[in-house]
Amino acid sequence: MEFIDEDLQRYAEEHTSPESELLHKVSRQTHLNVLKPRMLSGHLQGRLLSMFSHMIQPKQVLEIGTYTGYSALCLAEGLQEDGTLHTIDINEELESVVRGYIAEAGLSESIKYYIGPALDIIPTIEATFDLVFIDADKINNARYYDLVIDRVRSGGYIITDNVLWSGKVLEKYRKKLDEDTAALLAFNQKVHDDPRVENILLPVRDGLLVARKK
Ligand SMILES: C[S@@+](CC[C@H](N)C(=O)[O-])C[C@H]1O[C@@H](n2cnc3c(N)ncnc32)[C@H](O)[C@@H]1O
């Protein structure tokens, strides 16, 4: 589902800084060679993640759901010089291609890439996070949130992707309430009700829920 008119989307992209050559290549190669390329953040959302990262200037970033590395490269753009971005994905098939892109970006030192289930890996990462990006299996969003909330510094951010779930958060856009949609509804409400954060749901692409820890 497109939330805004196709022409307006194009206009917004035309008035947004372009992707780097490498990001363009990651996007193109993903669309040509990888299953479910719609999962990739893409130009507009990628520039927004980069903008957030530049605003926050994080030292420690955690990303849950690397896929082909597009959003990791965007989020790394605002990292402090000695900062680290930790990114986790369960899919080992994409490992060599992702490591290739990270090397091409010259970020092999600052991006730590972990393969495995995020629920197992997150507790092994020793860091206090300035920024967390949740973008993996939606059913586990609340578990990821609970695992990281105490490890985000006061004033740090948790950004969660796909919270509008192609519109299915509204009854009129779904045929039935499936498990993922129910989990997303519960997650969005949980964050909204959490007194530890301030939140804004941005209707960008498939919906980004931005929570700032008080
Ligand atoms: C939507 S894609 C991530 C897209 C990427 N963040 C981007 O914007 O380009 C979701 C990714 O989460 C990964 N994933 C799914 N379940 C996972 C789990 N339990 N632990 C870690 N990664 C998982 C999938 O393999 C997939 O690559």
The ligand as an ORCA input file, in Angstrom:
! r2SCAN-3c Opt
* xyz 0 1
  C      12.980     -5.651      6.860
  S      14.471     -6.542      6.733
  C      15.665     -5.362      7.283
  C      15.841     -4.247      6.273
  C      16.997     -3.328      6.571
  N      16.966     -2.830      7.937
  C      16.927     -2.154      5.633
  O      16.223     -1.183      5.936
  O      17.535     -2.190      4.555
  C      14.318     -7.646      8.095
  C      15.545     -8.508      8.373
  O      15.380     -9.072      9.667
  C      15.986    -10.343      9.674
  N      15.449    -11.138     10.791
  C      14.240    -11.758     10.863
  N      14.111    -12.395     12.027
  C      15.253    -12.171     12.720
  C      15.725    -12.572     14.003
  N      14.979    -13.331     14.814
  N      16.944    -12.152     14.398
  C      17.700    -11.379     13.589
  N      17.316    -10.980     12.358
  C      16.108    -11.362     11.929
  C      15.650    -10.915      8.290
  O      16.567    -11.936      7.941
  C      15.726     -9.668      7.399
  O      16.976     -9.584      6.744
*
